Amino acid sequence: MKKLTKSLSLALTGLLTASMFISCGSSNSAPTVRYLNFKPEVADVYQELATAYEKETGVKVIVETAANNSYESTLMSKMATKEAPTLFQINGPRGYANWKDYCLDMSSTEIYKHLSDKSLAITNGSGVYGVPYVVEGYGIIYNKAITDKYFSLASKATPYSNMDEVNNFEKLKAVVEDMQKNKDALGIDGVFASTSLKAGEDWRWQTHLANLPVYYEFRTNKIDLASDATKKIEFSYGDNFKNILDLYLNNSDVDRKTVGTKTVTDSMAEFALEKCAMVQNGNWAWGQIAGVTGNKVSAENVKYLPIYTGAQGEEAQGLCIGTENFYAINAKASKQDQKATADFIYWLYSSETGKDYVTNRLGFIAPFDTFADSERPTDPLAKEISRWMEKDGITSVAWNFTLFPSQKFKDDFGASLLKYAQGTKNWEQVASEVVSSWEKESSASE
């Protein structure tokens, strides 16, 4: 995630001054939507969409695309002109902190009203300043054929009859440990795929799994994610992280001392070949599973379970779902251009034409209830993401790992986790280093 540097701060101050003299649209001219696109790889698709929208509504949409790794600088330069975008992107709470003076409150827009899980939006008080337009998610992927086989065993020691009853860590632990005892009857080597802790292959743990304790700590302490309060953590949910990590390591298809040689590819192959019943990964993993030579797992048996850690109230916890892609409407644009922009976004995610482009050309998992099941991506993990987002009473876990202070923090955490798995470092040491490293790296990035 891009950091707000002193030079960026000065540049934004200059923009605020310039905005007093520059209008983003005249009330006497026809409404126009100007979109600064973040993704060069789909620039042609957005140009097609602009043409289709103008043909259907008569409203002109101008699409400009920033070059790779230059979005922030391009946005700064564009905002200081008469052709400032009316629609742009922020990458999360820190992005909002950078651009808050240019972000219109979108709480009354139709697109926000149809957001399936409103906890995913970027908010400040009662205002909504960023709406996610594409999401990804991760959790515990499980093979329903194997779990169903377990629940039918006469020898099982748990009272549960299906995975829908497993809604907290206590229940998950009971089921997993009993499945491990019955692994021979289930025809598996262990419940979980190998925990890949080889350097460079450990992102599922030092980033994705680590998101859970950070999310709960920030939520419990009501931390403003756009503030400097995120520069220190207590790792108060560290024992919860340890709960699930130990469950992975102790009920695996490999010995925990070997995880330093394991890769993500190894883990996904183990799952695909039914050497195990569960693996933590994201919706992007279906291609890895289906692409393994000799894959035994059918699409209808690929399901998701949230990553339960023993946190209070986790029965209402969903999958870890998030994005670094949020729409923002320019608060400095004319009222008519703001309305035209909001109308365009809603058209994109509610009309037959727009939804077809979103799903089949852009390849997005759209986080809106305007999509019927038949209009969503067809791979099983993408379907599971949508299903969990739309469950009543379930709140997704936000992607707070976008606030992690540096790659070095994550790499060092991963190295500590490997030593812990191999028995050469105790958990108290790991937890202490997480706290000190977070603060040190946060200070270094200023």
Salt bridges, closest charged atoms under 4 A:
GLU48 OE1 - ARG361 NH1 2.95
GLU64 OE2 - LYS78 NZ 2.87
GLU110 OE2 - LYS113 NZ 3.35
GLU110 OE1 - HIS114 NE2 3.69
ASP148 OD2 - LYS144 NZ 2.72
GLU177 OE2 - LYS173 NZ 2.92
ASP228 OD1 - LYS231 NZ 3.41
ASP246 OD2 - LYS242 NZ 2.92
ASP343 OD2 - LYS339 NZ 2.88
ASP369 OD1 - HIS114 ND1 2.75
GLU375 OE1 - LYS355 NZ 2.96
GLU384 OE2 - ARG387 NE 2.72
GLU390 OE2 - ARG376 NH2 2.59
ASP412 OD2 - LYS408 NZ 2.77
GLU433 OE1 - LYS425 NZ 2.82
GLU439 OE2 - LYS232 NZ 3.53
GLU446 OE2 - LYS231 NZ 2.98
